[in-house]
């Protein structure tokens, strides 16, 4: 019995110990500035692959400067470039500037489902409270008092709120569900 309890305790503790790593070192301001400038320069060019490479490099450096620079990618004429910026920002978990950039990109991407879905996935990954209100407002505006319950963008927005798993996102989902029940669309 004692051996079983020891095995059980080790089984519960060891996975947690493996997850308990030091957080990655914060990037230096100089590294962030270099990557942000490289991204801005690449975005001025015509080579989409060079743009996507610079975007990916900026995403590896979670910093306000790189998040702001990535925001410029959402103005690129190439849907592929715009879509590449979202997962780069998604690597910046909890960074307010990344959330701010994604929140702005969300509104600018409403006519491009590929970019919109990438932005929503990144919003869930960044998991910042400011994105909850953006998504909640979007769902409230898009769901008419009628028959739009099968719209994939609305469903993705609701799923993004669920993926965020914060109290604010759960409260937003409950409020959305209550409103839908009130209009008979639950």
PyMOL commands that set and color helices and strands:
alter all, ss='L'
color gray80, all
select helices_A, chain A and resi 2-19+29-44+48-59+64-75+79-90+96-108+113-126+129-142+152-164+167-183
alter helices_A, ss='H'
color red, helices_A
deselect
rebuild
show_as cartoon
